[in-house]
Amino acid sequence: MPATPAAPRRAFAVTAALVLLALTGCGYGSQAKESAGADIAAGARKTDGLDAVRIGHFGNLTHGTALVGKQKGFFQKELGATEARYAVFNAGPSAIEALNSGSVDLAWIGPSPAVNGWARSQGRNLRIIGGSASGGVKLVVNPDRVKSLEDVEGKRIATPQLGNTQDVAFLNWAAEQGWTVDAQSGKGDVTVVRSDNKVTPDAFAAGSVDGAWVPEPTASKLVAEGGKVLLDEASLWPGKQFVITNLVVRQEFLEKHPKAVEAVLEASVSTNRWINEHPGEAKSAANEQLAADSGKALPADVLDPAWKSIRFTDDPLAATLGTQAEHAVNAGLLERPDLHGIYDLEPLNKVLAAEGAPAVDDAGLGAG
């Protein structure tokens, strides 16, 4: 992705910046809903002597690895008689808090909360151990008001939350167009409206925003309301890939229960392979799990394009995490973090080697 042109930006205190960056693309509040995994097979044995492994994820299609693996029983199968116990979070801060407090052991989260959780614990509590998803973020606009990328200037564009992954991406893109926006207030050559993903479709339909830079399935919901995809964020990245969801573990859990972590990674790799080999069935399985978790499935006109825009991968795309953090620094939302040690991909590469798959790279940000 091209570097952001130099421009004057206000720097904020580290603590405030980290709080801002804690927010995620989902923006759905802070409570978690707990549930158990699939039925435990007769005669199965516990993994690492554990009664349960507590796994967190969001009710979002970009967390499709967790949704499909949960619905199809991949995680429970690999964990044997150790129960796969799930917590469904609505936002990054609560997931990070749960990891740091030890109330969950592993979780799928976005890049911004991963960086925030690492920085807040001074590199002591968390590690990124695997990838999950790339893409699934779009700029959707009202085609009557915005007909070209140049027309975005002067318009009101929604992002999920101040300092979240999509907010940082939009601020960075706006700066690349030569536009000036105050990161904190959202005011400038473009007005950034921080809007919860649950209400953005209503705001779009009412005309109070002219467009939104949002993840799936919100982007496809806006298209269903008559919006037009003006830009797919994937087109801005080398190879059209950038991390949107990672698998993160508590360091203490990784040290004490490596077999359990390896079992979850084996299930994650198996799930991603099954998703890519059976895209239609996987899409249906993800939607079934969304319905089970939230009580409401997505309609086909939202589900189909949303699912198509997301790529599921074991590779955490580490180089893009570093770039996203740099964008937050450039926007004035984060003081430059030291990300060395944020990844431990040795367990994942062990699993991939056993599958005959190539190793993934930590972009020089690995532990040890």
C-alpha positions in Angstrom: 0.0 0.0 0.0 1.5 3.4 -0.8 2.9 5.4 2.0 0.8 8.2 3.4 2.1 11.6 2.3 3.6 13.7 5.1 1.1 16.1 6.6 0.8 17.9 10.0 -1.2 15.7 12.4 -1.9 16.1 16.1 -0.2 13.4 18.3 -2.2 12.1 21.2 -1.1 10.6 24.5 -0.1 6.9 24.3 -2.9 5.8 26.7 -5.6 7.7 24.8 -4.3 6.4 21.5 -4.3 2.8 22.7 -7.9 3.1 23.9 -8.9 4.4 20.5 -7.1 1.6 18.7 -8.8 -1.0 20.9 -12.0 -0.5 18.9 -12.7 -3.0 16.2 -14.4 -3.2 12.9 -17.5 -4.8 14.3 -18.4 -2.1 16.8 -21.2 -4.1 18.4 -20.9 -3.3 22.2 -19.1 -5.3 24.8 -21.0 -8.3 26.1 -20.1 -11.9 25.3 -22.6 -14.7 24.8 -21.2 -18.1 26.0 -22.0 -21.4 24.4 -20.7 -25.0 24.3 -19.2 -26.8 21.3 -20.4 -29.9 19.5 -21.1 -33.1 21.3 -18.0 -34.9 22.6 -17.4 -38.2 20.9 -17.6 -41.4 23.0 -14.2 -42.6 24.2 -12.4 -39.3 23.4 -9.6 -38.3 25.7 -8.9 -34.9 27.2 -6.2 -32.7 25.6 -3.5 -31.5 28.0 -5.8 -32.7 30.9 -8.1 -29.8 30.4 -11.8 -29.9 31.0 -12.4 -27.1 28.6 -10.7 -24.6 26.2 -12.4 -21.2 26.1 -12.6 -19.8 22.6 -13.7 -16.3 21.7 -15.0 -14.9 18.3 -17.4 -12.3 16.9 -20.7 -12.9 15.2 -19.2 -11.6 11.9 -18.5 -13.2 8.6 -14.9 -12.1 8.7 -14.7 -14.6 11.7 -15.9 -17.4 9.4 -13.1 -19.8 10.5 -14.6 -19.7 14.0 -18.2 -19.8 12.8 -17.7 -22.8 10.4 -15.3 -24.7 12.7 -17.8 -24.3 15.5 -20.8 -25.3 13.5 -19.2 -28.3 11.8 -17.5 -29.5 15.0 -13.9 -29.2 13.8 -12.6 -27.7 17.1 -14.4 -30.2 19.3 -13.1 -33.1 17.2 -9.5 -32.0 17.6 -9.9 -31.3 21.4 -11.3 -34.7 22.1 -12.9 -34.9 25.5 -11.9 -31.4 26.3 -14.9 -29.2 25.8 -14.7 -26.4 23.2 -16.5 -23.6 25.0 -17.3 -20.5 23.0 -17.8 -16.8 24.0 -19.3 -14.6 21.3 -18.1 -11.1 21.6 -19.5 -7.9 20.1 -16.4 -5.7 20.1 -12.7 -5.8 20.5 -12.2 -4.2 23.9 -14.2 -6.9 25.6 -12.4 -9.7 23.8 -9.0 -8.2 24.7 -10.2 -7.7 28.3 -11.3 -11.4 28.4 -8.0 -12.6 27.1 -5.9 -10.4 29.4 -8.1 -11.4 32.4 -7.8 -15.1 31.5 -11.6 -15.6 31.0 -10.9 -16.9 27.5 -7.8 -18.7 26.2 -7.8 -18.0 22.5 -9.8 -15.6 20.3 -10.3 -14.5 16.8 -9.8 -10.7 16.7 -8.9 -8.0 14.2 -5.5 -6.4 13.7 -6.1 -3.2 15.7 -7.2 -4.8 18.9 -4.4 -7.3 18.5 -1.9 -4.5 18.4 -3.7 -2.7 21.2 -3.7 -5.8 23.4 0.0 -6.4 22.8 0.9 -2.8 23.6 -1.3 -2.5 26.7 0.3 -5.6 28.2 3.8 -4.4 27.1 4.1 -7.6 25.1 3.5 -9.9 28.0 0.0 -11.3 27.6 -0.8 -12.1 24.0 0.6 -13.7 20.9 -0.8 -13.9 17.4 -0.5 -17.6 16.4 -2.5 -17.8 13.2 -4.3 -16.2 10.4 -8.0 -16.5 9.5 -9.3 -14.0 7.0 -8.3 -11.3 4.5 -10.4 -8.7 2.8 -14.1 -8.1 3.2 -13.9 -4.3 3.6 -15.4 -1.8 1.1 -16.3 1.8 0.5 -20.0 1.8 -0.3 -21.6 5.1 -1.4 -24.9 6.6 -2.4 -24.6 6.6 -6.2 -26.8 9.6 -6.6 -24.4 11.7 -4.4 -21.0 10.1 -5.1 -20.2 9.1 -8.6 -16.4 8.9 -8.5 -13.6 8.6 -5.9 -13.0 12.4 -6.3 -16.6 13.0 -5.3 -15.9 11.6 -1.8 -14.3 15.0 -1.0 -16.7 17.1 1.0 -19.0 14.1 1.8 -20.0 12.4 5.0 -18.5 8.9 5.3 -19.2 6.5 8.1 -16.6 4.2 9.7 -17.4 1.8 12.6 -15.6 3.5 15.5 -12.9 6.1 16.2 -9.5 4.5 15.8 -10.8 1.1 14.7 -9.3 -0.9 11.8 -11.6 0.5 9.1 -11.4 4.1 10.5 -7.6 4.0 10.3 -7.8 2.6 6.7 -10.1 5.4 5.6 -8.1 8.1 7.2 -5.0 6.8 5.5 -6.7 6.6 2.1 -8.1 10.1 2.5 -4.6 11.4 3.3 -3.3 9.7 0.1 -5.9 11.7 -1.9 -4.3 14.9 -0.4 -7.2 15.6 1.9 -6.8 16.8 5.5 -9.0 15.3 8.2 -8.6 15.8 12.0 -8.4 12.2 13.2 -10.1 12.9 16.5 -13.0 15.0 15.4 -13.4 13.5 12.0 -13.8 17.0 10.5 -11.9 18.2 7.4 -12.0 17.9 3.7 -14.1 14.7 4.3 -16.3 14.4 7.3 -15.8 11.0 9.1 -18.9 9.9 11.0 -18.2 7.2 13.5 -21.3 5.0 13.4 -22.0 1.6 14.9 -22.3 -1.1 12.2 -25.7 -2.0 13.4 -27.1 1.5 12.7 -25.1 2.5 9.7 -27.5 0.9 7.2 -30.4 3.0 8.7 -28.2 6.1 8.6 -27.3 5.4 5.0 -31.0 4.8 4.0 -32.0 8.0 5.8 -29.3 10.0 3.9 -27.5 11.2 7.0 -24.2 9.7 5.6 -23.2 9.6 1.9 -21.2 6.4 2.2 -19.3 4.1 4.6 -15.9 2.3 4.8 -17.1 -0.9 6.5 -16.5 -4.6 6.8 -18.8 -7.4 5.7 -21.6 -8.0 6.0 -22.4 -4.3 6.6 -21.0 -3.4 3.2 -23.4 -5.8 1.5 -26.3 -4.6 3.6 -25.6 -1.1 2.3 -25.6 -2.4 -1.3 -28.9 -4.1 -0.6 -30.2 -0.6 0.4 -29.2 0.7 -3.0 -25.6 1.6 -2.4 -22.7 1.1 -4.8 -19.3 -0.4 -4.1 -16.9 2.5 -5.0 -13.7 0.8 -3.7 -12.7 -2.6 -2.4 -9.9 -2.1 0.1 -8.3 -5.3 -1.2 -7.4 -3.4 -4.4 -5.1 -1.1 -2.4 -2.9 -3.9 -1.0 -0.1 -5.9 -2.7 -1.6 -9.2 -3.9 -5.0 -7.9 -2.8 -4.5 -9.4 0.6 -4.5 -7.7 4.0 -5.3 -9.2 7.4 -8.8 -8.6 8.8 -8.9 -11.4 11.4 -6.1 -13.1 13.4 -6.1 -16.0 16.0 -4.6 -14.8 19.3 -3.7 -16.7 22.4 -2.8 -15.9 26.0 0.9 -16.4 26.4 0.4 -18.2 29.7 -2.0 -20.6 28.1 0.4 -21.2 25.2 3.2 -22.0 27.6 1.2 -24.3 29.8 -1.0 -26.0 27.3 0.8 -26.3 23.9 -1.1 -29.5 22.9 -4.4 -27.7 23.3 -3.1 -24.7 21.3 -1.9 -27.1 18.6 -5.3 -28.9 18.6 -7.1 -25.5 18.0 -4.6 -24.7 15.2 -5.1 -28.1 13.6 -8.9 -27.5 13.7 -8.4 -24.0 12.3 -6.3 -25.3 9.4 -8.8 -28.0 8.7 -11.6 -25.6 8.8 -10.0 -23.1 6.4 -9.2 -26.0 4.0 -12.8 -27.2 4.2 -14.1 -23.7 3.6 -12.0 -23.2 0.5 -12.9 -26.7 -0.9 -16.6 -26.4 -0.1 -17.4 -22.6 -0.4 -21.2 -23.1 -0.8 -21.5 -25.4 2.1 -19.2 -23.3 4.2 -21.2 -20.2 3.5 -24.4 -21.9 4.6 -22.6 -23.3 7.8 -21.4 -19.8 8.7 -24.9 -18.4 8.3 -26.4 -21.2 10.4 -24.0 -20.4 13.2 -24.7 -16.7 12.9 -28.4 -17.6 13.3 -27.7 -19.8 16.3 -25.5 -17.1 18.0 -27.7 -14.1 17.2 -31.1 -15.5 16.4 -31.1 -14.1 12.8 -29.5 -15.4 9.6 -28.4 -13.1 6.8 -30.6 -12.9 3.6 -29.1 -14.2 0.4 -28.7 -10.8 -1.2 -26.4 -9.9 1.7 -24.7 -13.2 2.5 -23.7 -14.1 -1.1 -21.7 -11.0 -2.0 -20.3 -10.7 1.5 -18.9 -14.2 1.6 -17.5 -13.9 -1.9 -15.3 -10.9 -0.9 -13.6 -12.7 2.1 -10.5 -14.9 1.7 -9.8 -17.5 4.3 -6.2 -18.2 5.0 -3.9 -19.7 7.6 -1.3 -17.0 6.8 -1.6 -14.1 9.3 -0.2 -11.8 6.6 2.1 -10.3 9.2 3.6 -7.7 6.9 0.2 -6.1 6.5 -0.3 -5.9 10.3 2.9 -3.8 10.5 1.6 -1.5 7.7 -1.8 -1.0 9.4 0.0 0.0 12.6 2.1 2.4 10.7 -1.1 3.9 9.2 -2.5 4.5 12.7 0.8 6.2 13.7 0.6 8.4 10.6 -3.0 9.3 11.5 -2.0 10.5 14.9 -3.9 7.7 16.7 -1.0 5.7 18.0 2.6 6.3 19.1 4.9 3.9 17.2 4.6 0.5 18.9 7.4 -2.1 19.1 5.7 -5.2 17.5 8.7 -7.5 17.7 7.5 -10.7 19.4 3.8 -10.2 18.7 3.8 -13.4 16.6 4.6 -17.0 17.5 4.0 -19.0 14.4 6.1 -22.0 15.3 3.0 -24.1 16.4 1.1 -23.2 13.2 4.1 -24.0 11.0 4.4 -27.4 12.8 0.8 -28.1 11.9 1.2 -26.9 8.3 4.3 -29.1 7.9 2.4 -32.1 9.0 -0.2 -31.2 6.3 2.5 -30.8 3.7 1.7 -27.1 3.4 4.3 -24.3 3.2 5.3 -22.4 6.3 4.0 -18.9 6.9 6.2 -15.9 7.7 6.1 -13.5 10.7 7.7 -10.6 8.8 10.5 -10.3 11.4 8.0 -9.8 14.2 8.3 -13.3 15.8 9.0 -14.3 19.3 12.5 -15.3 20.2 
